[in-house]
Amino acid sequence: MLTRLYVFIKLLTCKDVSHFFIHEVNRGHDGVVELLLSDPRVDPTAKDNYAIQLAAHHGYVDRKSTRLN
């Protein structure tokens, strides 16, 4: 519940949704990242796939499974 409230408030006040998303990926906040991915304003491929690269770098995802064709 608090995670949803946190995400909702941040999305209302955040000017750069991509930056917020990248920040949460970098911190490994899986629940927040999942909620953000359900928002149409969030583009996980923004800034040259930086969020995906960070997640792979930190071992949150397998690099092979995130390869974009």
N, C-alpha and C positions, 0 to 999 in steps of 0.2 A: 504494500500500500504506500509506504513512504517513498519507495523507488519510483512508483508511478507519479506521485505528487512532485518529486524532485525533477523528473524529466519534463513533466508538464510545465512547471514554472520556468525551467531553463529554456525550453523551446519558446515560451512566450516572450522571454526577455533577451534571448540570444540573437545577435545580428548575423552571426556566421554559424549556421547549423553544422556545416562541414567541420569547422574547427572544434565545436563541442563534441561531435561524433569521434573525431580523431583523438581528442583528449581522453574520452572514455575508453576507447579501444586501447590506448597506450597504458591506461591504468588497470586494464583487465577486468573492467566492470561488466561482466557478461549480461546480467539482468538489464542494465541500462542500455547496453548495445542492442540487445534484442528488442527492447521497446523503441529505440530510435530507428531501427531498421523497418519498423512497421509504419513509420511516418513518411509520407510521400516526398517531403522536402529533403530527406536525407539521401545522399547519393554516396554509397560506399566506394565508388570509383573516382570520386572527386580528388582533385590535386594529384593526378597521375597515380591513382590507386594507393595513396599514401597510407590510409587506414588498413588496407589489406596487407600492405608490405609490413607495417608495424605489427599487426597481429601475427603474421608469419615469423617475423624476426623474434618475437617474444615467445614463440611456440604455442600460441593460442589456436592456430590452425595449421594444417598441413599445406605447404607451399604448392604441392601438385594439385590439391583440390581447389585452390583459389585461382589457378591460371585462367585468365580470360582469353577466349578465342577471338 
